[in-house]
Amino acid sequence: MAVKPILFSIAMSSLVVGCGEKSVDSFCKSHAQEHQLHQGDITLVNIDYSEQGQIVAKIKVAKDHAQYQSLATMADIIEVKAVKACTNASVDITEQGMFYQARYSLDCGLDNKLNKVSVLVLDNFTTIDEVEVAISTPSSSKHFVLSRQCDSPIFNL
């Protein structure tokens, strides 16, 4: 007789876990259409890479998600991997109402090949759940959302 309640408990646990995964998966698939409803409230990252080898990254983050000093370290926002090290890193942080805006500049040089640029905001700011990212280079541009609830970026915004 004790076996039935245990089996029922296991079955209910499986259903709850299964539903949880479906709702996350559903969120990730449908969020592109719903993103505009809260777009003004989330963290934004814009990264521009010029033909001259200059990288300018800008972040807009609500003050309740980051402290001024936490934005001073570019490595907490983006990571740039290139064949040769980039130089002349600079940071400029301003306050604008309820937000901080930070601007990071790097000179990677004309003949330096970028291998990867990573956005590390979700890794280093635990109160941020979602980041909208725009990356532009001379040859292409990408626009997507990174969310803690999704394993991969959300495109087609």
Buried (B, 14 or more C-beta within 10 A) or exposed (E): EEEEEEEEEEEEEEEEEEEEEEEBEEBBEEBBEEBEEEEEEBBBBBBBBEEEBBBBBBBBBBEEBBEEEBBEEBEBBBEBEBEEEBEEEEBEBEEEEEBBBBBBBBBBBEEBEBEEBEBBBBEEBEEBBBBBBBBBBEEEEEBBBBBEEBEEBBEEB
